Amino acid sequence: MKFLQYSGMPCNTLAERLKKARMLTGMSQVELAKKVGISRSVLNEVEAGYR
């Protein structure tokens, strides 16, 4: 069911694909940031397309 909820999200950029994948798995930014070894604020900037 989550797929349908997020299926309409754009996926044109790496930032958009990353955010959609994270949301489809049900992970928070904090959880993903811990898994990849970065801060939540850096992940937020990546998802926003600033980095």
N, C-alpha and C positions, 0 to 999 in steps of 0.2 A: 504494500500500500504506500510506503514511503516513496517508491519510484514514481508513482502517479503524482504525488504531491510536488516533487521537485523536477518532474520530467519537462516542464515548460521553461525551466531556468536556462538562460543562454550558456553556451559552452564554446565561445569563440576564442577566449584567451586562456592562458595557463591559470590565471587567477580565478576565472569563472569555473574552469574544470576542477580545480583544487577544492574550491568551496562546495561545489555540487557533490563531489565525491565524499567530502567530509560529512556533509549533511545526510547523504544517503546511508552512510554507515552509522549515523546517530551519534557521532562524536562531537564533543564541544571543542572549541578552539584550544582550551587549556589541555584537554586530553591529547589532542594531536600534537600540540607544541611539545609536550613532555615526551611523546613517543619519538619525535624527530630531533629532539635536543635543542630547541630554540625557545625563546620566550613567546608568550601569547601575543605581546604587542608586535613582535616581528611577524608572526603568522598573520595577524590582523592586517599589517601593511602589505604583505604578499597578496592576501585575498582581495584587498582593495585595489591592487595593481600599482602600488607606490614603489614596490621593490621587485 
